Amino acid sequence: MAINIIMLNQIIHGDCFEVLKDIPDKSIDAVITDPPYGIGLAKWDTVVDIPLFTKEVKRVSSGFYAFFGQMPTMVNWINEANNEKLHYCEHISWVKRSITPSSRLSRGHESIVLYSTGDVKKFHANRGIYEDVKLPGIAFDTITIEGIDRYIKDLWVKITTGQSKECIGITYQKEFNRFNKWGGDRSPRDCNFTNVWSFLPPTQSSSKPGIEHPTGKPIEIMKRLVEMLTPEGGTVLDPFCGSGTTAVACKELGRNYICIEKEKEYFDIACDRISQPREYSETELETMELKQPEFKQLSLFDVA
Ligand SMILES: C[S@@+](CC[C@H](N)C(=O)[O-])C[C@H]1O[C@@H](n2cnc3c(N)ncnc32)[C@H](O)[C@@H]1O
């Protein structure tokens, strides 16, 4: 049975358990969601019926299931996915580059766990621009003296030729192959993603000042998950969508979405965000900042 067209590309205000009943079997390519933690963080942070939820995910998704979480409640979500015999794919550690103070150890990471809910086990994408934690030997590494030296040389090429290093061809590839003992491509613009991701939380992001949702997720993370887990034109379901980050990611990437949010305040924010012009990711903004301003040579006649 096909999805009710009225649901497609909508933020739905309601309880996801009610809305899920209307979603046909195997009609979704990926469920990507950031559920409540169930620790009383706020009024909305209620305990979810995880067994029922996981059954519904298995029923509606033909491809993948990705969920955010933290210990110790993360274990319950993983247990249920295993009980439902979903196929475990990956555990991603999101290093937030900010910390939540705690009386024991301050917390600086969150988890994202990926399962396959059907026959598809291969990700639709697993490569892209290198934005992850700088792990020595894995890929492009600007934190070493050697890395900084290379960065300055690249910048010099750009200043003197007006061209980015990657436009100059083979030298660029050779330069970034230095860690690769097996040959092949290791340029920072085309890397196999690692399972350690490093994106700033949105409250620290220059792209979106202010707090949309106390636990809002970076648009870059949602975009990467959407690209990895769905084909172009595919459909994503986020039953706990908060401020609608998943919907914005889908809109920017040409995927359909069905997003559900119970709290009117966040539902309204999600609707606003989705009607806004496209949001730019941190990386896109950084690239823009690097763009040289255009200087016009003034002639005497230009001066009033
Ligand atoms: C962790 S937040 C999601 C934040 C989101 N990822 C973002 O970037 O804004 C979880 C959201 O689930 C919503 N929620 C909780 N129970 C729900 C339910 N039964 N149905 C729909 N939404 C629910 C909460 O109101 C909350 O906004």
The ligand as an SDF file (V2000), in Angstrom:
LIG
                    3D

 27 29  0  0  0  0  0  0  0  0999 V2000
   15.1680   14.8570   21.4690 C   0  0  0  0  0  0  0  0  0  0  0  0
   13.8850   15.8040   20.8470 S   0  0  0  0  0  0  0  0  0  0  0  0
   14.1910   15.8970   19.0910 C   0  0  0  0  0  0  0  0  0  0  0  0
   15.0340   17.0930   18.6880 C   0  0  0  0  0  0  0  0  0  0  0  0
   15.2670   17.1560   17.1780 C   0  0  0  0  0  0  0  0  0  0  0  0
   16.1830   16.1410   16.7390 N   0  0  0  0  0  0  0  0  0  0  0  0
   15.7610   18.5160   16.7190 C   0  0  0  0  0  0  0  0  0  0  0  0
   16.8190   18.6180   16.0510 O   0  0  0  0  0  0  0  0  0  0  0  0
   15.1130   19.5190   17.0230 O   0  0  0  0  0  0  0  0  0  0  0  0
   12.5320   14.7000   20.9380 C   0  0  0  0  0  0  0  0  0  0  0  0
   11.1780   15.3200   20.5900 C   0  0  0  0  0  0  0  0  0  0  0  0
   10.1830   14.2780   20.5980 O   0  0  0  0  0  0  0  0  0  0  0  0
    8.9490   14.8540   20.9730 C   0  0  0  0  0  0  0  0  0  0  0  0
    8.0460   13.7590   21.4230 N   0  0  0  0  0  0  0  0  0  0  0  0
    8.0880   13.0790   22.5940 C   0  0  0  0  0  0  0  0  0  0  0  0
    7.1530   12.1160   22.6160 N   0  0  0  0  0  0  0  0  0  0  0  0
    6.5020   12.2060   21.4220 C   0  0  0  0  0  0  0  0  0  0  0  0
    5.4420   11.4640   20.8320 C   0  0  0  0  0  0  0  0  0  0  0  0
    4.8450   10.4550   21.4710 N   0  0  0  0  0  0  0  0  0  0  0  0
    5.0390   11.7890   19.5790 N   0  0  0  0  0  0  0  0  0  0  0  0
    5.6360   12.8170   18.9090 C   0  0  0  0  0  0  0  0  0  0  0  0
    6.6450   13.5580   19.4210 N   0  0  0  0  0  0  0  0  0  0  0  0
    7.0660   13.2510   20.6570 C   0  0  0  0  0  0  0  0  0  0  0  0
    9.3260   15.8500   22.0630 C   0  0  0  0  0  0  0  0  0  0  0  0
    8.3600   16.8600   22.2080 O   0  0  0  0  0  0  0  0  0  0  0  0
   10.6850   16.3810   21.5480 C   0  0  0  0  0  0  0  0  0  0  0  0
   10.5260   17.6090   20.8720 O   0  0  0  0  0  0  0  0  0  0  0  0
  1  2  1  0
  2  3  1  0
  2 10  1  0
  3  4  1  0
  4  5  1  0
  5  6  1  0
  5  7  1  0
  7  8  2  0
  7  9  1  0
 10 11  1  0
 11 12  1  0
 11 26  1  0
 12 13  1  0
 13 14  1  0
 13 24  1  0
 14 15  1  0
 14 23  1  0
 15 16  2  0
 16 17  1  0
 17 18  1  0
 17 23  2  0
 18 19  1  0
 18 20  2  0
 20 21  1  0
 21 22  2  0
 22 23  1  0
 24 25  1  0
 24 26  1  0
 26 27  1  0
M  CHG  2   2   1   9  -1
M  END
$$$$
